[in-house]
Amino acid sequence: MPDLPANAALLLDLDGTLLDIAATPGAVAVAPGLPEDLLRIRAVLGDALAIVTGRPVAQVEALLPGIAYAVAGEHGGAIRFAPGGAEDRVALPPLPEGWQDAAAALIAQHPGALLETKARGFALHYRLAPDAGAAIEAGLRAILGNQTTHRVLPALMAYEVKPRGADKATAVAALMARAPFAGRVPVYIGDDVTDEDGMRAARALGGVGWRVQDVFGDAAGVRAWLATLFPRPA
C-alpha cells in the first residue's frame, strides 16, 4: 500500500472508491468504521479532506453526514467548500428538452437497465442488464448527435450524460485554491473514467492520482488502507 505524502490533501471519489458499487445507486451502504476513519484522517490533515463525486452534494451529506470538510458534487458542477456552507454552482448548459424521455425509451428496451436522473444530466445503468452496454452507448450517442454542449462518459456498468464546462479536474483546481487545501499536496483517489480528470489535475499540481483498481484492488482495499493511515484510538 502507498504512503500518504507529507502535507497531503486527500480528495476521494465516492462510489467504487469509498463505497462498494451496488446494483442500483440507491442501494449503496456505508461500511462500518468508515465514517470514524475519515473523521480521524480529516483531523490529522487539518480538515484537508474532500469527496469529489458525480452524485449531488446532498446525497453525499446524507450518506456521510458531517464527514468531509468539502464536497464537490455533480462532477464539479456544484461545490460546498466548507461545512455548513452553501453550494457554489457552476453555470452549465441545460439538458436539452426530450433527451431524458428518449433515454427512458432506450432503457425500456433493456429490462433491468435503470435511468438515474441528476440535476443537470442523467445516467443509464446496466449492471442488471449486462449484455445491454453496447446498445445503450450507441443509443445515447444517437440521442446526443453532433452537439457540443454535453458528452457521454463511461462508468462502471453505466453511461452518464453530463454538460461540458465542469469536471473533476475543475473541482480539484477549485478546492486546491482555497484553505484548508491550498499549499498542500493533492492526493486524488478514484476508480472510473470520470476520475481520470481529477487524477491529472492532482498530478499537475505536484500531487498524485491513484486508480483504485491499480493501487488498492477495490473499495474494500481503499477502506483498509484508510484504516491504517493513522493509529486508531486505543
MILODREN-797662 format. One record per residue: x, y, z of N, C-alpha, C, O, CB in turn. Coordinates in steps of 0.001 Angstrom, whole numbers, padded with zeros to 6 digits, always signed. Glycine has a CB too. Example, Ala and Ser with C-alpha at 12.3 -4.5 7.8 and 13.67 -1.06 7.14 Angstrom:
BEGIN
+013190-005690+007800+012300-004500+007800+013200-003300+007800+014236-003319+008465+011308-004473+009046/+012850-002250+007080+013670-001060+007140+012900+000030+007870+013409+001138+008039+014084-000598+005725/
// end
This chain:
BEGIN
+000835-001194+000000+000000+000000+000000+000879+001256+000000+001959+001254+000591-000950-000001+001223/+000429+002312-000651+001262+003507-000751+001304+004296+000550+000436+004159+001412+000762+004394-001865/+002324+005115+000666+002410+006055+001773+001728+007353+001375+001791+007761+000215+003882+006308+002179/+001089+007992+002314+000482+009292+002063+001578+010349+002105+002320+010411+003084-000642+009604+003102/+001705+011189+001065+002748+012218+001086+002598+013152+002279+001502+013341+002807+002718+013023-000205/+003699+013720+002683+003651+014720+003738+002838+015917+003271+002849+016268+002091+005072+015154+004150/+002136+016536+004204+001346+017732+003920+000292+017469+002846+000059+018310+001977+002259+018872+003483/-000335+016311+002911-001293+015906+001873-002656+016540+002085-003047+016870+003204-001433+014392+001845/-003368+016700+000976-004806+016946+000962-005424+015740+000276-005003+015370-000820-005181+018308+000225/-006409+015127+000900-006973+013879+000390-008303+014162-000295-009237+014679+000318-007157+012848+001531/-008372+013812-001583-009549+014048-002419-010050+012689-002903-009370+012010-003672-009218+015005-003633/-011235+012295-002453-011708+010926-002640-012999+010874-003439-013949+011602-003151-011910+010257-001298/-013025+010004-004450-014277+009659-005107-015132+008874-004112-014638+008435-003074-014026+008834-006418/-016419+008700-004434-017327+008021-003507-017627+006585-003960-017099+005632-003388-018636+008813-003377/-018475+006430-004989-018878+005101-005436-017713+004378-006111-017112+004895-007053-020072+005199-006398/-017407+003194-005625-016300+002433-006182-014964+002759-005554-013970+002084-005820-016221+002664-007642/-014930+003790-004719-013697+004186-004036-013867+004068-002523-013138+003323-001868-013301+005630-004422/-014829+004802-001974-015146+004654-000558-016252+003629-000330-016244+002901+000663-015554+005994+000029/-017200+003581-001258-018349+002681-001129-018287+001602-002200-017875+001865-003330-019677+003465-001232/-018693+000395-001847-018796-000671-002831-019882-000336-003845-020928+000201-003483-019089-002020-002146/-019637-000650-005105-020648-000477-006132-021829-001394-005823-021642-002569-005506-020066-000771-007543/-023036-000857-005918-024242-001632-005661-025023-001826-006954-024709-001218-007978-025119-000942-004598/-026040-002677-006898-026844-002965-008083-027543-001710-008601-027731-001555-009807-027877-004047-007771/-027927-000812-007687-028535+000463-008056-027896+001557-007213-027393+001267-006128-030086+000435-007860/-027898+002806-007676-027266+003888-006901-027845+004042-005506-027127+004411-004577-027403+005196-007638/-029131+003767-005345-029756+003931-004042-029484+002805-003080-029852+002886-001908-031205+004075-004207/-028840+001746-003557-028616+000568-002710-027242+000550-002047-026900-000429-001383-028784-000682-003529/-026446+001608-002209-025113+001610-001613-025208+001655-000091-026188+002150+000466-024289+002804-002133/-024189+001138+000567-024147+001133+002025-022790+001647+002490-021771+001406+001842-024419-000290+002584/-022780+002345+003599-021549+002835+004215-021014+001755+005143-021703+001329+006069-021791+004171+004992/-019792+001313+004896-019205+000228+005683-018965+000676+007125-018616+001832+007362-017885-000247+005047/-019149-000224+008085-018875+000117+009485-017426+000590+009662-016491+000006+009113-019152-001098+010397/-017274+001641+010425-015945+002160+010718-015457+003209+009750-014549+003972+010080-014982+001055+010743/-016037+003271+008553-015552+004249+007569-015731+005683+008041-014776+006455+007951-016271+004060+006246/-016896+006089+008541-017020+007484+008993-015998+007854+010054-015416+008938+010013-018408+007731+009533/-015780+006951+011006-014820+007242+012073-013401+007369+011518-012645+008245+011938-014869+006146+013149/-013044+006501+010580-011710+006587+009982-011538+007907+009234-010498+008555+009346-011468+005400+009029/-012553+008301+008476-012455+009549+007704-012375+010767+008626-011625+011704+008353-013660+009687+006756/-013129+010756+009690-013068+011883+010627-011698+011977+011286-011179+013076+011483-014156+011747+011699/-011110+010835+011628-009773+010843+012219-008746+011384+011231-007881+012181+011595-009379+009432+012674/-008848+010941+009967-007922+011409+008933-008097+012910+008697-007120+013648+008564-008142+010630+007615/-009338+013342+008649-009596+014778+008460-008955+015601+009566-008374+016653+009299-011107+015053+008417/-009053+015136+010796-008461+015879+011914-006947+015957+011780-006356+017012+012008-008835+015226+013249/-006318+014843+011412-004860+014826+011276-004411+015712+010121-003359+016347+010188-004356+013391+011068/-005212+015750+009063-004852+016544+007883-005284+018004+007991-005216+018743+007010-005468+015931+006647/-005716+018413+009145-006121+019806+009297-007308+020174+008444-007372+021274+007894-004983+020705+008968/-008247+019259+008332-009506+019421+007584-009365+019228+006076-010359+019344+005359-010070+020784+007846/-008173+018939+005573-007979+018856+004112-008448+017510+003567-007658+016716+003056-006495+019076+003751/-009758+017275+003690-010392+016050+003206-011639+016437+002427-012521+017118+002950-010742+015080+004386/-011708+015997+001170-012859+016309+000325-013334+015057-000380-012554+014143-000648-012511+017403-000701/-014619+015025-000675-015206+013990-001522-015574+014642-002851-016219+015689-002889-016463+013322-000840/-015150+014001-003938-015385+014514-005292-016145+013430-006051-015618+012335-006243-014027+014896-006027/-017373+013714-006485-018250+012662-006969-019215+013177-008028-019397+014384-008189-019021+012056-005817/-019818+012258-008733-020885+012616-009664-022217+012800-008976-023135+013380-009555-021014+011570-010728/-022342+012320-007759-023600+012478-007031-023820+013935-006612-022857+014693-006499-023615+011567-005797/-025067+014332-006382-025320+015654-005805-024712+015775-004413-024550+014781-003706-026824+015930-005745/-024384+016983-004035-023809+017224-002716-024731+016700-001624-024261+016107-000653-023540+018720-002510/-026037+016909-001767-026988+016497-000732-026956+014990-000505-027123+014537+000627-028400+016933-001110/-026747+014214-001553-026674+012758-001381-025431+012360-000597-025480+011446+000227-026679+012056-002745/-024334+013032-000846-023107+012743-000089-023323+013064+001384-022929+012296+002261-021903+013552-000649/-023949+014199+001646-024196+014591+003039-025135+013605+003727-025011+013370+004929-024786+016010+003101/-026072+013027+002976-026980+012050+003561-026259+010743+003884-026541+010108+004900-028147+011784+002618/-025334+010347+003020-024603+009103+003226-023510+009244+004292-023309+008347+005111-023989+008642+001914/-022809+010381+004269-021695+010609+005192-021847+011987+005840-021060+012893+005566-020326+010497+004452/-022851+012145+006691-023134+013484+007232-022004+014020+008104-021565+013380+009060-024417+013454+008037/-021550+015222+007739-020531+015896+008538-019143+015304+008455-018283+015637+009271-020946+015904+009934/-018899+014424+007480-017613+013730+007438-016552+014531+006686-015483+014800+007234-017780+012366+006792/-016829+014910+005451-015838+015630+004640-015915+017130+004910-016998+017685+005100-016056+015348+003136/-014743+017780+004923-014757+019235+005069-015412+019878+003856-016197+020815+003996-013328+019779+005258/-015090+019378+002659-015655+019912+001422-016213+018767+000584-015744+017631+000660-014587+020707+000622/-017225+019091-000216-017814+018114-001126-017997+018768-002486-018630+019817-002606-019170+017574-000579/-017430+018126-003517-017659+018549-004896-018578+017528-005538-018187+016376-005726-016314+018688-005695/-019783+017930-005875-020755+017039-006473-020970+017345-007939-020427+018309-008478-022058+017123-005734/-021782+016498-008580-022155+016702-009985-020922+016868-010875-020904+017702-011781-023064+017932-010118/-019896+016064-010603-018654+016132-011382-018085+017548-011429-017640+018015-012478-018897+015629-012801/-018104+018220-010288-017552+019568-010213-018545+020659-010527-018195+021838-010479-016406+019685-011131/-019777+020301-010849-020780+021313-011167-021312+022046-009955-021875+023133-010085-021914+020684-011889/-021142+021461-008765-021596+022084-007524-020594+021738-006426-020241+020570-006260-023045+021609-007140/-020132+022735-005678-019132+022510-004639-019565+023194-003349-019892+024381-003341-017745+023027-005088/-019563+022433-002262-019695+023008-000932-018295+023052-000355-017714+022015-000033-020685+022181-000016/-017756+024247-000225-016347+024400+000127-016054+024216+001611-014912+023941+001979-015875+025744-000299/-017051+024361+002462-016813+024270+003900-018065+023744+004586-019165+023886+004052-016406+025647+004486/-017917+023140+005757-019089+022612+006462-020141+023691+006691-019833+024794+007142-018672+022005+007797/-021384+023353+006375-022478+024290+006590-022603+025370+005541-023543+026164+005584-022323+024922+007899/-021666+025419+004589-021707+026457+003568-022701+026146+002466-023160+025014+002317-020341+026650+002976/-023021+027170+001702-023910+026989+000555-023129+026367-000602-021902+026447-000650-024543+028343+000125/-023848+025756-001522-023214+025198-002714-022890+026306-003711-023734+027155-003998-024121+024139-003366/-021674+026295-004235-021322+027132-005372-021633+026328-006625-021064+025256-006826-019810+027579-005328/-022525+026827-007466-022959+026089-008643-022378+026731-009902-022516+027936-010111-024502+026039-008719/-021739+025935-010721-021149+026399-011973-022258+026565-013007-023143+025716-013114-020057+025409-012482/-022211+027651-013764-023174+027848-014853-022840+026882-015983-021759+026948-016569-023161+029329-015364/-023771+025991-016282-023543+024954-017280-024719+024900-018254-025815+025352-017924-023334+023581-016603/-024501+024351-019448-025596+024248-020411-026728+023384-019862-026465+022358-019234-025087+023671-021738/-027992+023780-020088-029111+022963-019607-029255+021691-020439-028791+021619-021577-030421+023770-019645/-029895+020708-019860-030163+019466-020576-031221+019736-021643-032311+020202-021310-030628+018338-019598/-030933+019460-022915-031917+019718-023979-033222+018957-023758-033230+017823-023278-031331+019339-025335/-034299+019598-024113-035621+019003-023957-035728+017729-024800-035316+017697-025960-036724+020013-024356/-036271+016717-024210-036515+015476-024936-035448+014416-024744-035707+013239-024994-036642+015769-026373/-034264+014795-024311-033190+013808-024168-033517+012771-023098-033322+011573-023305-031875+014504-023829/-034013+013237-021958-034273+012293-020883-035407+011341-021255-035357+010155-020927-034609+013038-019592/-036431+011859-021943-037521+010990-022396-037001+009953-023387-037407+008791-023352-038650+011823-023039/-036102+010379-024268-035527+009446-025240-034686+008390-024527-034678+007224-024923-034670+010203-026281/-033978+008802-023474-033178+007848-022711-034070+006842-021985-033737+005660-021902-032284+008585-021704/-035202+007311-021461-036139+006401-020800-036687+005380-021796-036844+004207-021459-037296+007191-020153/-036974+005818-023005-037447+004891-024031-036364+003887-024407-036651+002728-024705-037905+005658-025272/-035110+004352-024389-033991+003466-024718-033856+002347-023693-033735+001182-024070-032684+004261-024799/-033876+002672-022425-033679+001622-021422-034901+000727-021302-034792-000402-020825-033356+002238-020067/-036065+001213-021728-037254+000353-021700-037069-000868-022595-037745-001882-022420-038497+001142-022139/-036159-000766-023547-035879-001894-024434-034966-002932-023776-034743-004004-024337-035244-001393-025723/-034439-002619-022590-033456-003493-021935-033872-003718-020482-033448-002972-019600-032018-002877-022007/-034690-004727-020223-035142-004987-018852-033968-005109-017881-032991-005815-018133-035983-006261-018808/-034101-004399-016766-033042-004368-015770-032217-003100-015819-031615-002713-014818-032148-005545-015945/-032180-002447-016967-031453-001184-017074-032199-000099-016295-033419-000156-016139-031277-000771-018565/-031449+000883-015814-032013+001884-014907-031617+003289-015353-030464+003537-015703-031545+001630-013459/-032577+004196-015336-032321+005615-015590-032194+006330-014253-033121+006314-013443-033454+006253-016458/-031045+006958-014024-030822+007771-012825-030818+009237-013235-029928+009674-013964-029480+007384-012111/-031798+009993-012774-031863+011411-013109-030947+012196-012188-030811+011882-011006-033309+011935-013011/-030319+013229-012752-029426+014095-011987-029825+015541-012240-030660+015829-013098-027931+013851-012369/-029210+016450-011475-029619+017849-011543-029490+018410-012947-030358+019153-013404-028799+018681-010582/-028399+018056-013640-028176+018629-014980-027762+017560-015982-027023+017838-016926-027104+019725-014922/-028234+016359-015777-027920+015269-016686-028611+014007-016234-029602+014066-015506-026413+015050-016778/-028101+012866-016655-028661+011585-016235-027650+010489-016523-026695+010676-017278-030011+011297-016953/-027884+009340-015903-027028+008186-016126-027899+006977-016429-028998+006841-015890-026118+007919-014901/-027408+006110-017284-028079+004859-017600-027214+003722-017077-026075+003546-017509-028337+004718-019139/-027762+002953-016144-027047+001853-015515-027508+000525-016111-028703+000296-016293-027259+001867-013987/-026544-000344-016411-026910-001632-016989-026290-002804-016225-026075-003877-016789-026484-001684-018446/-026008-002592-014946-025451-003671-014122-026407-004860-014069-025966-006008-014012-025157-003164-012695/-027703-004593-014087-028687-005673-014050-029123-006092-015460-030020-006919-015625-029907-005243-013234/-028481-005514-016456-028709-005912-017855-027350-005902-018548-027135-005108-019463-029742-004942-018589/-026433-006769-018130-025028-006658-018529-024754-006788-020021-023699-006357-020487-024252-007683-017824/-025668-007366-020775-025452-007501-022218-025902-006271-022997-025754-006214-024218-026182-008720-022734/-026450-005287-022288-027043-004132-022975-026087-002964-023129-026467-001944-023704-028260-003671-022236/-024858-003076-022637-023956-001929-022627-023720-001303-023976-023833-000086-024122-022665-002327-022064/-023397-002104-024961-023082-001567-026290-024293-000888-026901-024165+000170-027518-022583-002679-027217/-025468-001483-026739-026677-000902-027311-027044+000402-026620-027497+001347-027266-027834-001887-027216/-026851+000455-025313-027151+001680-024576-026196+002797-024966-026617+003940-025146-027079+001430-023069/-024913+002475-025097-023960+003507-025524-024309+004032-026907-024323+005243-027128-022528+002953-025520/-024592+003127-027841-024926+003559-029199-026199+004403-029205-026286+005406-029913-025093+002342-030124/-027184+003986-028408-028423+004753-028350-028218+006136-027777-028797+007104-028269-029446+004020-027536/-027393+006245-026732-027115+007559-026146-026402+008473-027136-026725+009656-027255-026270+007407-024880/-025436+007910-027840-024696+008743-028797-025603+009197-029921-025416+010285-030466-023493+007980-029367/-026578+008384-030277-027546+008803-031297-028439+009920-030763-028784+010842-031502-028407+007604-031753/-028812+009845-029497-029632+010901-028893-028875+012226-028880-029449+013269-029194-030050+010512-027458/-027591+012194-028519-026814+013425-028423-026438+013985-029783-026314+015200-029939-025568+013183-027617/-026256+013115-030769-025917+013586-032105-024599+014333-032139-023634+013929-031491-027010+014470-032632/-024554+015421-032892-023307+016173-033096-023197+017417-032225-022337+018263-032468-023187+016574-034539/-024047+017540-031222-023997+018734-030366-022660+018806-029627-021940+017811-029540-025169+018728-029351/-022336+019966-029105-021048+020160-028421-021209+020596-026968-020218+020935-026321-020220+021190-029164/-022435+020594-026441-022653+021088-025076-022566+019998-024020-022316+020282-022849-023995+021755-024986/-022772+018742-024432-022795+017633-023492-021917+016501-024004-021553+016455-025179-024233+017141-023263/-021586+015586-023093-020809+014421-023504-021283+013168-022782-021910+013233-021724-019321+014649-023240/-020967+012032-023380-021273+010735-022788-020007+010219-022116-018953+010132-022745-021801+009722-023863/-020119+009876-020829-018975+009372-020078-019223+007928-019663-020249+007642-019046-018701+010251-018839/-018320+007017-019981-018466+005647-019491-018113+005571-018022-017181+006234-017567-017588+004684-020296/-018851+004768-017278-018564+004492-015877-018634+002981-015679-018681+002226-016651-019566+005242-014924/-018640+002540-014423-018704+001106-014159-020121+000611-014414-021031+000878-013628-018263+000786-012706/-020304-000114-015520-021602-000656-015910-022644+000459-016046-023803+000280-015674-022072-001702-014884/-022232+001590-016571-023135+002724-016747-022551+003681-017778-021357+003652-018074-023381+003454-015399/-023427+004532-018318-023014+005658-019141-023737+006892-018611-024930+006855-018308-023327+005410-020667/-022991+007972-018510-023569+009198-017978-023518+010304-019015-022524+010461-019724-022842+009630-016707/-024592+011064-019095-024658+012252-019942-024549+013463-019035-025367+013644-018134-025979+012290-020791/-023541+014295-019269-023330+015472-018433-022918+016656-019288-022357+016472-020368-022270+015195-017358/-023188+017867-018823-022786+019049-019582-021284+019284-019530-020628+018979-018535-023509+020269-019062/-020755+019825-020607-019357+020246-020604-019228+021551-019820-020193+022303-019684-018823+020418-022058/-018039+021806-019315-017800+023055-018603-017375+022858-017163-016857+023781-016534-019023+023894-018640/-017590+021661-016636-017123+021317-015291-016823+019830-015268-017529+019035-015890-018182+021698-014196/-015785+019459-014557-015453+018043-014392-014652+017908-013100-014504+018874-012351-014644+017485-015632/-014146+016730-012847-013431+016526-011597-012080+017238-011575-011515+017456-010503-013233+015050-011356/-011563+017598-012737-010342+018413-012772-010629+019839-012311-009867+020400-011522-009742+018426-014193/-011710+020423-012792-012047+021778-012353-012390+021774-010865-012130+022752-010164-013229+022344-013179/-012976+020673-010381-013272+020576-008954-011993+020556-008133-011888+021255-007125-014102+019326-008663/-011025+019762-008557-009749+019695-007836-009080+021066-007823-008597+021513-006783-008811+018645-008479/-009050+021724-008964-008417+023048-009035-009100+024041-008102-008434+024822-007424-008450+023579-010472/-010436+024008-008068-011168+024942-007211-010918+024647-005740-010724+025569-004947-012668+024879-007509/-010919+023387-005372-010674+023029-003973-009269+023398-003540-009075+023948-002456-010905+021543-003759/-008274+023094-004390-006880+023314-004019-006506+024796-003987-005421+025151-003526-005975+022582-004982/-007390+025653-004469-007125+027091-004431-007556+027727-003113-007280+028901-002866-007831+027777-005582/-008234+026948-002267-008779+027501-001030-008263+026736+000190-007887+025566+000111-010313+027470-001064/-008262+027454+001330-007985+026784+002603-009123+025792+002884-010268+026053+002517-007840+027830+003778/-008826+024681+003517-007549+024241+004077-006688+023436+003101-005693+022832+003501-007803+023418+005300/-007075+023431+001814-006369+022609+000830-005169+023328+000206-004185+022691-000168-007327+022185-000263/-005254+024638+000097-004206+025417-000567-002858+025188+000106-002754+025177+001332-004557+026917-000556/-001819+025004-000725-000471+024797-000224-000157+023362+000142+000972+023058+000528-000249+025651+000951/-001132+022473+000028-000907+021066+000343-000679+020254-000933-000823+020763-002045-002098+020497+001132/-000325+019004-000752-000057+018100-001875-001329+017295-002155-001733+016475-001330+001163+017145-001567/-001966+017521-003315-003226+016813-003570-003011+015332-003854-002145+014951-004642-003955+017452-004738/-003814+014512-003197-003824+013063-003437-005238+012701-003843-006159+012728-003026-003357+012241-002162/-005404+012362-005114-006738+012047-005636-006845+010539-005840-005966+009920-006438-007018+012809-006974/-007937+009955-005334-008176+008521-005490-009545+008317-006112-010548+008809-005593-008071+007779-004127/-009589+007589-007229-010856+007319-007903-010775+006046-008710-009707+005453-008865-011248+008481-008802/-011932+005633-009229-011987+004301-009831-012463+004255-011273-012331+003212-011915-012864+003448-009025/-013018+005351-011818-013546+005223-013174-013060+006339-014086-012225+007153-013693-015058+005212-013144/-013585+006372-015302-013114+007311-016321-013267+008752-015867-012394+009579-016130-013867+007098-017625/-014368+009065-015187-014578+010450-014758-013507+010901-013769-013227+012095-013654-015961+010605-014129/-012906+009945-013052-011879+010300-012068-010523+010590-012700-009653+011178-012058-011731+009189-011061/-010340+010185-013941-009048+010427-014585-008768+011919-014710-007613+012341-014648-009008+009769-015967/-009826+012728-014887-009640+014186-014909-009094+014669-013572-008174+015487-013533-010972+014905-015232/-009659+014163-012472-009181+014560-011151-007763+014125-010891-006985+014857-010279-010072+014001-010093/-007413+012920-011357-006043+012434-011184-005053+013319-011928-004004+013677-011391-005923+010986-011669/-005386+013670-013161-004488+014538-013946-004312+015887-013270-003203+016420-013216-005033+014735-015375/-005397+016437-012759-005309+017744-012106-004428+017662-010862-003628+018564-010609-006714+018259-011732/-004568+016589-010084-003738+016436-008887-002264+016331-009257-001413+016943-008612-004171+015199-008087/-001965+015559-010288-000567+015414-010709-000016+016742-011223+001140+017077-010964-000441+014331-011799/-000836+017498-011950-000388+018782-012487-000060+019769-011373+000733+020690-011568-001453+019370-013407/-000669+019577-010208-000418+020447-009061+000682+019900-008153+000868+020373-007032-001696+020634-008262/+001409+018895-008653+002525+018351-007890+002158+017211-006966+002975+016780-006151+003141+019422-007099/+000921+016714-007087+000482+015628-006236+000436+014306-006973+001192+014091-007920-000865+015938-005663/-000450+013418-006541-000555+012094-007132-002013+011775-007419-002921+012316-006788+000062+011030-006206/-002218+010890-008380-003534+010363-008683-003450+008851-008701-002675+008278-009467-004066+010909-010030/-004242+008202-007863-004203+006750-007756-005518+006157-008224-006586+006542-007748-003903+006317-006317/-005438+005210-009167-006619+004493-009635-006851+003305-008711-005938+002520-008454-006454+004028-011121/-008059+003183-008221-008363+002172-007213-007930+000783-007650-007269+000065-006899-009844+002172-006906/-008305+000404-008872-008043-000963-009328-006546-001259-009397-006129-002394-009162-008680-001193-010696/-005743-000260-009714-004303-000462-009875-003561-000485-008538-002582-001214-008382-003728+000628-010756/-004027+000312-007578-003272+000510-006335-003881-000243-005152-003158-000769-004305-003194+001991-006008/-005206-000292-005098-005871-000869-003922-006696-002120-004230-007065-002856-003316-006763+000164-003294/-006983-002359-005484-007800-003509-005869-009257-003174-005979-009857-003354-007039-007626-004619-004892/-009848-002684-004897-011265-002332-004899-011530-001389-003729-010611-000991-003013-012166-003608-004808/-012813-001036-003547-013148-000089-002484-012810-000640-001104-012429+000114-000209-014624+000267-002547/-012948-001946-000930-012572-002538+000358-011091-002328+000632-010692-002107+001775-012908-004040+000384/-010273-002397-000418-008850-002142-000261-008563-000704+000110-007667-000434+000909-008121-002493-001523/-009322+000232-000469-009167+001644-000094-009502+001828+001379-008767+002487+002115-010071+002552-000970/-010613+001244+001801-011028+001399+003200-010013+000777+004154-009746+001325+005223-012405+000766+003421/-009452-000360+003772-008432-000985+004620-007210-000084+004747-006628+000027+005825-008021-002355+004051/-006824+000554+003656-005681+001487+003674-005987+002696+004545-005152+003116+005347-005328+001945+002243/-007179+003256+004388-007550+004413+005197-007504+004083+006685-007110+004913+007504-008944+004907+004812/-007913+002859+007023-007940+002466+008434-006553+002390+009053-006402+002466+010272-008625+001133+008581/-005531+002238+008195-004162+002108+008716-003348+003402+008614-002198+003440+009050-003440+001005+007974/-003922+004442+008053-003141+005656+007815-002610+006251+009118-001430+006588+009216-003989+006689+007081/-003471+006378+010101-003064+006951+011382-003612+006038+012475-004692+005469+012318-003583+008438+011551/-002891+005893+013565-003335+004958+014615-004738+005301+015123-005062+006458+015391-002342+004969+015790/-005550+004261+015244-006858+004453+015860-006692+004599+017371-005748+004067+017955-007808+003271+015523/-007618+005325+017996-007548+005420+019470-007665+004051+020110-008416+003200+019632-008657+006341+020010/-006935+003835+021176-006977+002526+021868-008331+002317+022516-008563+001283+023143-005858+002427+022939/
// end
